[in-house]
Amino acid sequence: MESNKNYSRRSFLQTSGATLGASLVTLPFANVVKASPAKRRMALVGTGVRGVSMYGRGLLRNYSDYVELVGVCDINPGRLDYAAEFIGADAPKYTDVEKMLADVQPETLIVTSRDDVHHEHIIKGLEYGCNVICEKPMTIDEEKTQAVIDADRKSAGNVIVTFNYRYPPYRAKMKQMIMDGIVGEMEQVEFHWNIAHGHLRNYMQRWHGHKEFGGSLWVHKSTHHFDMINWYLDTDPAQVYAYGSLDFFGANNDYRGNNCRDCQFTAKCPYHWDITQNDHLRRLYTENEHYDGYIRDNCVFRKDIDIYDRHAAVVKYANGVYMNYSLTANSDYPGFWLAFNGTKGRLEVRTHRYPERDFEEILFTPNARYTNEPVRVVRVHHGEGGHWGGDPILTDQLFKNPDKPDPLGQQAGVRDGAMSVLTGVAARKSIETGKPVDIEGLTDLKPMAKRPT
């Protein structure tokens, strides 16, 4: 069964008022925190680095004229206290998301909790009549994805998944060029992403190193990439055949310590990192470990790491396009290259993750069968802000201009979140079985050659 819900910003804004009114009929008023009627009421669950910065402090500093934070929630009370202080939120604090929703009755719930509980918070928000803004990935496996799909169909609320990789100006330009037909009929995609050792170290130290929490990098990281391609091609993935292995981190070493702060191998380990030198991370994490046992600076060579650091896949799309994809996580080059090959030519971009220049160059090589024109170079400046200038554009859409036209379809909903997650799930299953895995059958969503609006 396909959902016929409209995920436009207009419906998101209109639904927020309608669902709030409906929720007030059945939910208690006793502890409702009242906000200015001119501002949209939002609550936050999950106070990790992204939650307290982009959707916490950044929200209040940049969008306080448009939204009000009426509740903050985390299961760790110590981290919650520091998060509220760091954000500067004069809002009630909760360790139970359901109690927060019942008390403060926000129009929108922002979900920045650990990946494996995203679905719980999305579903709970929808049940309480909220719209939901969720960090990627929407969730980590097919069962949880189906649970979100089911809850979304039952609710009047809408879900937005924050795929900020759609928003950098040069990527928007590439999307427009593809929509304009520059490459002709699309045939094949080449997409190769490299994570530098320092970035991968962060994943391996944290909960991301365990499939049960992050679904492996096939889901936590590659979800970004798979969504980009779904968006660029305007189609759904149909089948995935993948390889993957853990070759460097985890048990692949002859020494290991408890964590970076308590390790006898600091002089020889190239990944030693002293979290106590970062006041923000120390106060957010290490001073609050005793509440929930979460260690932020675990040893990257601990034996229970079960994700991959080498990834390769072939993805077949419902419209017949193929993609060769790799995620190289054992590298000192942080960057990627992406190329679209079509009947009229090749559209390509190569970029460094931390560029010294403030622009990217898109190359179009025409197919000689159509024209003798030379290679065309299109230079696009990043703009201000993180992720190549994409983050402010995304947050402006979410919090400042929710009714602004979206001609490129950059804002993503449940179906987008599902298809990106399912591509990673299929890759993981393919590695485990040694066989190609179909997207159809993982949930009740059927891959479509052209994505529904």
C-alpha positions in Angstrom: 0.0 0.0 0.0 1.5 3.3 -1.1 0.9 6.4 1.1 -0.8 9.3 -0.7 0.3 11.9 1.8 1.7 15.1 0.4 5.1 16.0 2.0 5.3 19.6 0.8 6.3 22.3 3.2 2.8 23.8 2.8 1.1 20.7 4.1 3.7 20.4 6.8 2.9 23.9 8.1 -0.8 23.6 7.7 -0.8 20.2 9.4 1.0 21.5 12.4 -1.8 23.7 13.4 -4.5 21.1 12.6 -2.9 18.3 14.4 -2.2 20.4 17.4 -5.8 21.3 17.7 -6.8 17.7 17.4 -4.3 16.6 20.0 -5.6 19.2 22.5 -9.0 17.4 22.5 -7.6 14.2 24.1 -4.4 15.2 25.8 -4.0 16.8 29.3 -3.6 20.6 29.6 -2.2 20.5 33.1 1.5 21.2 32.4 1.3 22.7 28.9 4.1 25.3 28.3 2.6 28.2 26.4 4.6 29.8 23.6 4.0 32.9 21.6 1.2 32.3 19.1 3.4 33.8 16.4 6.0 31.1 16.8 5.9 27.4 16.0 6.3 25.2 19.1 9.1 22.6 18.9 10.6 20.1 21.2 13.9 18.2 20.9 14.7 14.6 21.8 18.4 13.5 21.8 21.2 15.8 23.0 24.2 14.6 21.2 26.5 16.9 19.3 24.2 17.5 16.4 21.2 17.9 18.6 22.6 20.5 20.9 24.3 22.5 18.1 22.4 22.6 14.8 19.0 21.9 16.3 19.6 23.4 19.7 21.8 26.4 20.1 21.7 27.1 16.3 17.9 26.9 16.3 17.6 29.5 19.1 20.3 31.8 17.8 19.2 31.9 14.2 15.4 31.2 14.3 14.1 32.5 17.6 11.8 34.9 15.7 10.1 31.9 14.1 10.2 29.0 16.5 10.2 28.4 20.2 11.9 25.4 21.9 9.3 24.2 24.5 10.9 21.0 25.7 14.3 19.1 25.7 14.6 15.3 26.3 17.3 12.8 26.8 17.6 9.6 28.7 20.8 10.8 30.4 19.9 13.4 33.0 23.4 14.7 33.3 23.8 15.2 29.6 20.4 16.8 29.5 21.3 19.4 32.2 24.5 20.4 30.3 22.7 20.4 27.0 20.0 22.8 28.2 22.7 25.1 29.5 24.7 24.9 26.2 21.6 25.5 24.1 20.4 28.3 26.3 16.9 26.9 26.4 14.5 28.1 29.0 12.4 25.0 28.5 11.4 22.1 30.7 13.7 19.1 30.7 12.6 15.5 30.4 14.1 12.0 30.5 10.8 10.5 29.0 9.8 11.6 25.6 6.1 10.6 26.0 5.8 12.7 29.2 7.4 15.6 27.3 4.9 15.3 24.5 2.0 15.0 26.8 3.1 18.0 28.9 4.3 20.6 26.4 2.3 19.4 23.3 4.7 20.7 20.6 3.6 21.2 17.0 6.9 19.6 15.9 9.2 17.0 17.5 12.9 17.2 16.4 14.5 13.8 16.6 18.3 13.7 17.0 18.6 10.6 19.2 20.6 7.4 18.5 19.8 5.9 15.1 18.2 2.7 16.5 15.6 4.6 18.4 14.7 7.1 15.8 11.6 5.0 14.8 10.4 5.0 18.4 10.5 8.8 18.7 9.1 9.4 15.2 6.1 7.0 15.9 5.5 8.5 19.3 5.6 12.0 17.9 3.1 11.1 15.2 0.8 9.4 17.8 0.7 12.7 19.8 -0.3 14.7 16.7 3.1 16.2 16.0 4.9 16.8 12.8 8.4 15.3 13.0 11.8 16.5 11.8 14.3 13.6 12.0 18.0 13.4 11.4 19.2 10.8 8.9 19.0 7.9 8.8 15.3 7.6 9.4 16.0 4.3 11.1 18.3 1.3 10.7 16.5 -1.8 9.4 13.5 -2.9 7.4 11.2 -3.8 10.4 11.7 -0.4 11.9 11.2 1.3 8.5 7.9 -0.5 8.1 6.8 0.6 11.6 7.5 4.2 10.6 5.6 3.8 7.3 2.6 2.3 9.1 2.6 5.1 11.7 2.9 7.8 9.1 -0.2 6.4 7.2 -2.3 6.6 10.3 -1.2 10.1 11.4 -2.2 13.5 10.1 1.3 14.6 11.0 4.1 14.7 8.5 7.8 13.6 8.7 10.7 15.4 7.2 14.1 13.6 7.1 16.9 16.1 7.1 19.1 15.1 4.1 21.4 18.1 4.1 23.4 16.5 1.3 20.7 17.6 -1.1 21.3 21.3 -0.2 24.8 22.4 -1.1 24.5 24.9 -4.0 26.6 22.9 -6.4 24.5 19.8 -5.8 21.4 21.8 -6.4 22.9 23.0 -9.7 23.7 19.5 -10.7 20.1 18.5 -10.0 18.8 21.3 -12.2 21.2 20.4 -15.0 20.0 16.8 -14.9 16.3 17.9 -14.8 17.1 20.1 -17.8 18.2 17.0 -19.7 21.8 17.8 -20.2 23.0 14.2 -20.0 20.1 12.8 -22.1 18.8 9.4 -21.1 20.6 8.3 -17.9 22.6 5.1 -18.2 25.1 4.7 -15.4 26.3 6.4 -12.2 29.8 6.2 -10.6 30.0 7.3 -7.0 33.0 6.9 -4.8 33.3 8.4 -1.3 36.3 8.4 0.9 36.3 8.9 4.7 39.7 10.0 6.2 41.1 8.1 9.2 40.2 10.8 11.7 36.6 10.8 10.6 36.4 7.0 10.7 38.1 6.9 14.1 35.1 8.9 15.5 32.7 6.3 14.1 34.7 3.4 15.5 35.0 5.0 19.0 31.2 5.6 19.3 28.0 3.5 19.2 28.3 3.7 15.4 30.8 0.8 15.6 27.9 -1.6 16.3 25.3 -2.7 13.7 22.6 -2.9 16.4 22.9 0.9 17.0 23.7 2.4 13.7 23.0 -0.3 11.1 26.7 -0.1 10.0 28.0 2.6 7.8 25.9 1.2 5.0 23.0 2.9 6.7 24.4 5.6 9.0 26.8 7.1 6.5 25.8 5.8 3.0 22.1 6.7 3.6 23.2 10.2 2.7 24.7 9.0 -0.6 21.9 6.7 -1.6 19.4 9.4 -1.0 21.4 11.8 -3.2 21.2 9.3 -6.1 17.6 8.5 -5.6 17.0 12.3 -5.7 19.2 13.0 -8.7 17.7 10.1 -10.7 14.1 10.6 -9.5 13.7 6.9 -9.1 13.9 4.1 -6.5 16.5 1.4 -5.9 15.4 -2.0 -7.1 18.3 -4.4 -6.3 21.7 -4.3 -4.5 24.7 -6.6 -4.7 27.5 -5.7 -2.3 30.8 -6.6 -0.7 32.1 -5.5 2.6 34.7 -6.3 5.2 36.3 -5.0 8.4 40.0 -5.0 7.6 41.7 -2.5 9.8 39.8 -1.6 13.0 38.1 -3.8 15.6 40.0 -7.1 16.2 42.5 -6.4 13.4 45.2 -5.3 15.8 47.5 -6.9 18.4 46.9 -4.3 21.1 43.9 -2.5 22.5 43.0 -0.5 25.6 39.9 0.3 27.6 39.4 3.7 26.1 41.6 6.6 25.0 41.8 8.1 28.5 42.7 4.8 30.1 45.2 3.2 27.7 48.8 2.0 28.0 49.4 2.2 24.3 48.9 6.0 23.7 52.5 6.4 22.6 52.2 3.9 19.7 48.5 4.2 18.8 48.0 6.6 15.8 44.3 7.0 16.9 44.8 8.1 20.5 42.6 11.1 21.2 42.2 12.9 24.6 38.5 13.8 24.9 39.2 15.7 28.1 41.0 18.4 26.2 37.7 19.3 24.6 35.6 21.1 27.3 32.4 20.7 25.4 32.7 17.0 24.8 34.0 16.4 28.3 31.0 18.1 29.8 28.5 16.6 27.4 29.8 13.0 27.6 32.6 12.0 30.0 31.2 13.7 33.0 27.9 11.9 32.5 29.0 8.3 31.7 27.9 7.1 35.1 24.3 7.7 34.2 24.0 5.4 31.2 27.5 3.8 30.7 28.0 5.4 27.3 31.7 5.9 26.5 32.5 8.5 23.8 36.2 7.6 23.4 36.2 3.8 23.2 39.2 2.0 21.7 38.9 1.7 18.0 40.4 -1.8 18.2 37.9 -3.3 20.6 36.9 -6.7 19.5 33.1 -6.2 19.5 33.2 -3.7 16.6 31.1 -5.4 13.9 30.6 -2.9 11.1 32.7 -2.6 7.9 35.5 -0.2 6.9 35.5 -1.4 3.2 32.4 -1.2 1.1 31.5 -1.7 -2.6 28.2 -2.2 -4.3 26.3 -2.3 -7.5 22.8 -0.8 -7.3 20.2 -1.4 -10.0 17.4 1.2 -10.1 13.8 0.8 -11.1 14.3 2.9 -14.2 17.1 0.6 -15.4 20.1 2.8 -14.4 23.1 1.1 -12.7 25.4 2.6 -10.1 28.9 1.5 -9.1 29.4 2.7 -5.5 32.2 2.5 -3.0 32.7 3.8 0.5 36.4 3.7 1.4 36.8 4.2 5.1 40.5 3.4 5.4 42.0 6.4 3.7 43.7 9.7 4.3 41.8 11.4 1.5 38.5 12.8 2.6 36.4 13.5 -0.5 34.5 12.0 -3.3 33.8 11.9 -7.0 30.5 11.5 -8.7 29.6 11.1 -12.4 26.4 10.6 -14.3 26.8 9.0 -17.7 24.0 9.4 -20.2 23.3 9.3 -23.9 24.3 13.0 -24.4 27.3 13.1 -22.2 28.9 12.8 -18.8 28.3 15.2 -15.8 30.9 15.0 -13.1 32.1 16.6 -9.9 35.1 15.8 -7.7 35.5 17.5 -4.3 37.6 17.4 -1.2 35.8 17.1 2.1 37.6 20.1 3.5 38.3 22.3 0.5 40.6 25.2 0.6 38.6 26.9 -2.2 35.0 28.2 -1.7 33.6 26.7 -4.9 33.2 23.4 -6.8 33.5 22.9 -10.5 31.0 20.7 -12.4 32.3 19.2 -15.6 30.1 18.2 -18.5 31.7 16.2 -21.3 29.4 16.1 -24.3 29.0 12.9 -26.3 30.6 13.4 -29.7 27.6 11.6 -31.3 25.6 14.7 -30.5 27.9 17.6 -30.7 31.5 18.7 -31.1 31.3 21.2 -28.3 34.2 21.2 -25.8 34.0 20.2 -22.2 31.9 22.7 -20.2 32.9 23.8 -16.7 30.4 25.3 -14.4 31.7 26.9 -11.2 29.4 27.1 -8.2 30.3 28.8 -4.9 29.5 27.1 -1.6 28.0 29.9 0.4 28.2 30.2 4.1 27.7 27.3 6.6 28.5 23.6 7.0 28.3 20.8 4.5 29.4 23.0 1.6 26.9 25.7 2.4 24.0 23.3 2.6 23.1 23.4 6.3 21.8 27.0 6.4 19.7 26.4 3.3 18.1 23.3 4.9 17.5 25.0 8.2 16.0 28.1 6.6 13.5 25.8 4.8 12.7 24.0 8.0 12.4 27.0 10.4 12.2 30.3 8.5 10.5 29.7 5.2 8.5 26.4 5.5 6.1 27.5 2.8 8.8 28.4 0.2 8.5 26.7 -3.2 10.7 23.6 -3.6 11.2 23.2 -7.4 14.1 20.8 -6.9 12.2 18.6 -4.4 15.0 18.9 -1.8 12.8 18.3 1.2 12.5 14.6 2.0 9.7 12.6 3.6 9.1 9.1 4.8 9.3 7.4 1.4 12.7 9.1 0.8 13.9 8.1 4.2 12.8 4.6 3.7 14.3 4.0 0.2 17.7 5.4 1.4 17.7 3.1 4.4 16.6 0.1 2.5 19.4 0.5 0.0 21.9 0.2 2.9 19.9 -2.7 4.5 20.0 -4.5 1.1 23.8 -4.0 0.9 24.2 -5.4 4.4 22.1 -8.4 3.6 23.9 -9.0 0.3 27.2 -9.2 2.2 25.7 -11.6 4.7 24.1 -13.9 2.0 26.5 -13.5 -0.9 23.5 -12.8 -3.1 21.8 -9.8 -4.7 19.0 -8.5 -2.6 15.7 -7.0 -3.9 14.3 -3.8 -2.3 10.8 -5.0 -3.0 9.7 -7.3 -0.1 11.8 -5.6 2.5 8.8 -3.4 3.3 5.5 -3.0 1.5 6.8 0.0 -0.5 7.3 -1.0 -4.1 10.2 0.5 -6.1 9.0 2.9 -8.8 10.7 3.9 -12.0 9.6 7.5 -11.3 9.3 8.5 -7.7 5.8 9.6 -6.6 5.4 13.3 -5.8 
